[in-house]
Amino acid sequence: MSYWEEQRSSGSARDLAELRREFPGFQIWQEVTGERARLVAVRRWPGTSPHTVVTADPAELRAALGERPPAPTGS
């Protein structure tokens, strides 16, 4: 099985879609370099924390983004 077939069968596309739904305050994508795949999350609005998270583990990304304070509401 090729690397890309493994990525598709591992559910990485489903994980990515779920992460995007769970954390709308962040732009989230997957970067692949060689045979290494990493998830990258970058805040959409100033004041949101953390600014950037890079990890290969969706659970670690959820934990890092879940520890952030609420985004500013503008009121």
N, C-alpha and C positions, 0 to 999 in steps of 0.2 A: 504494500500500500504506500502510495506517495505521501509526502509531507502534507500537501494540500488536501488530499483525500482524508487524512487523519484529522486535520483541522475541521473540515466540514462534518465528519462523523462524530467528533467530540462534542458537538453542540456549541461551538464557539460563536456561531452566528446568532443562535438563540440567546446565549449569555449576553452578547453585545446588545441585542434588542431589549432585553430585560433591564440591563444597566441603564440604558438611555431612558427608558420609561421611569425607572426608580429615581433617577437623578437628573431632572430636566434642567437644573441650574449649571450643568457641566456639558461640554462637548466631549464625547467619548468615542474613541476609535481604536482600531487595532493596527499596530505597526509590525511588519515582519522584516527581519534582517537576517539573511541566511536562513537558518532553520529555527531561529528564535522569534517567538511571537510575544508581543507586549501590549497590554492595554494602557492607553493614555487617556487621562481625564484632565481637562483644563476648564477653569471656571468661566462662566459666561459674563458675569457681572462683577465690577469692582466691589471689594469688601467681602466677597464670598471666600470662605476658607475651607480647605486649602486651595492654593492657586493651581497647583499641578500635582498629579499622582501618576507614577509609572510603575506598573507591576505586571507579572505574568498570571497572577492569581485573582480571579474574579471575586473571591471571598475577601481577600485582602483589600481590594479596591472598594468593595462595599463597606468594609470596616472603616477605612480611611475617610470616605466621603460621608459616612453616617455620623462621624464625630464632629461635623461642622456645625456652627451655629446657624440659625435660620437666615435665609437671604433677606436683605433689606426690603421693606414693603413700600417705602416712599412716603409713609404718613408721618 
